[in-house]
Amino acid sequence: MTDAELQMILVKNPQGVHQMWACRGAGKGCSRNKYRRRKTPCENCFGPLDETLTLEQVEARLRQGDA
């Protein structure tokens, strides 16, 4: 995963609601999902994401370190 790529993870929570997470990627503490077929969020992933956020806003927050 390069800096230009944003990896999204869709997960169903225990209540049955789907939630989207943004993976920070390799080198940012998220080596967990590097080789997994079914990706799951870890403590270094950003989310669950607000439904009103655009992908640009998510990328900007990850770059700024707000997430």
Secondary structure, 3 states (H helix, E strand, C coil): CCCCCCEEEEEECCCCCEEEEEECCCCCCCCCCCCCCCCCCCCCCECCCCCCCCHHHHHHHHHHCCC
